[in-house]
Amino acid sequence: MRDYSDIIDLEHHKSENYPWMPDEDRATQFAPFAALVGFDALIEKTAQEHIRKMENK
């Protein structure tokens, strides 16, 4: 295991280019997202069509 005694007491880096991001915004950037918008609805529609076809046989 590495000994961090050489850096443990260093001051936290603060960017000169970017303002500090609030915790609420920081959490948002890691929130789940829908990469394929509308894909779930298409799957549901297709499933319902197949169910109707099976019921009508």
N, C-alpha and C positions, 0 to 999 in steps of 0.2 A: 504494500500500500504506500502511496506517495505521501510524503510529509509536506504539508502546505504551510509550514511555519514561516516560510520566506514571503508569502503573499497574504496571509490571513489578516494582517492589520493594515493593508493598503487601503487607501480611500477608493470608493466606488467610482468608476469612470463616468464622467458626465459629458455628453456630446456637446460640442460647440456649434454644431450644424442643425440639430434637431431639438425641439422643445421636449420636456419630459411628458410622456404619455400617461394620462390618467389610467387607473386600474380597470375601469369600465371599458375603455377603448382597447386596452391591452388584451382583455379577455375576448373581446369581439373578434379580433383577428384570428383567434384559434377556434372559433365556433364552427360547428358543422355547416356545410352549405350544400345546396343541390347543384351538382355539377351538370346534370342533365335535366334542366328545367322542363317540366311537363312529361317526363318519362314515366313517372309513377301513374299519372292519369292515363297515359296510353296503355300501360300494362293492365290497369284496372278495366279499361274499356274492352280490351281484347279478351280478358278473362270472362267478362260478362257476356260477350258475344259467343264464346265457346260454351258457356253454361247454357245459354238459350238454345244453341244448336243441339246440345246433348238432351235437353228437356223435350225438344220437339221431335226427337227420333222415335 
